[in-house]
């Protein structure tokens, strides 16, 4: 649906210019829930604004449904945007807010009335049609903003951190609501967030961004279990970065050794890494805690402390090489205890730096 081709965006001219995006290429599939994920200042909102037409690329082009859209003004693009602050009209009713865009497009009154009814039903706000939006809760206002953006039936809906102002419980509910709306309408959603959990829960695909570049694109499972770089591994959820020795390759697997126990064949971000010291991603929930003397231990260390969080406990450990790691366990060991650590080879992943 959207093809971003070697897009660069600079703000300013000459030496003081700031490059917000640098040679970004990206394909967003039709009918998908696609998330741009990254820390503040990574360029994700700039990319969203380029798709919307609020900014123009310094270099490169963006195509929508196969056609370049760089020459089209924002209102000429089959795209709508839900902003972080919703941008609703507080003096208007819910129904009039939803129908406002259709009125500006000079759609027939009968079509506007029918569409408003459909949108109210879609976002489950039929009982609030005549109420002013400043009399609604934050979650209800969010639904009105979504209904207004969906009413003209755009090919693409852009969402710029629309859940950031909601409390945690309401935010969780709206995540399910957004996913439902995307599924029912079949419209391509492009969602911007810095919340990793939100991205993992909602997306069909995620593009992880940093410093104006796309670091990795994949499904939530691919991003979480097979991060390609240390940045992605660190940014997506809790992870441990531990040291190992790369011995070589066996087919499409890297052969690594931790200095304890056997050689393991594991997945690697690249099969072109040179033998020698490498970094390996090890998720906390994949670690098994063993007695220190266990022959199957890959690493050894001491327990620093543990924190109970309801479904289990999170232990902090210091490995013998000084690296701190965390492990999620049901039964924590006492602080100061010497332990061994093991992780299934299928859960380990050699990173590119």
Secondary structure, DSSP 8 states (H G I E B T S, - for coil): -EEEEEEEEEESSGGG-EEEEEEEEEEE-TT-EEEEEE-TTSSHHHHHHHHHTSS--SEEEEEETTEE-TTS-GGGSSEEEE-TT----TTSBHHHHHHHHHHHTT--HHHHHHHHHHHHHHTT-GGGTTSBGGGS-HHHHHHHHHHHHHHT--SEEEEESTTTTS-HHHHHHHHHHHHHHHHHH--EEEEEES-HHHHHHH-SEEEEEETTEEEEEE-HHHHHHS-SBHHHHHHSSS-EEEEEEEEEEETTEEEEE-SSS--EEEEES-S---SEEEEEEE-GGGEEEEETT-TT-SEEEEEEEEEE-SSSEEEEEEETTS-EEEEEESS---TT-EEEEEE-GGG-EE-B-
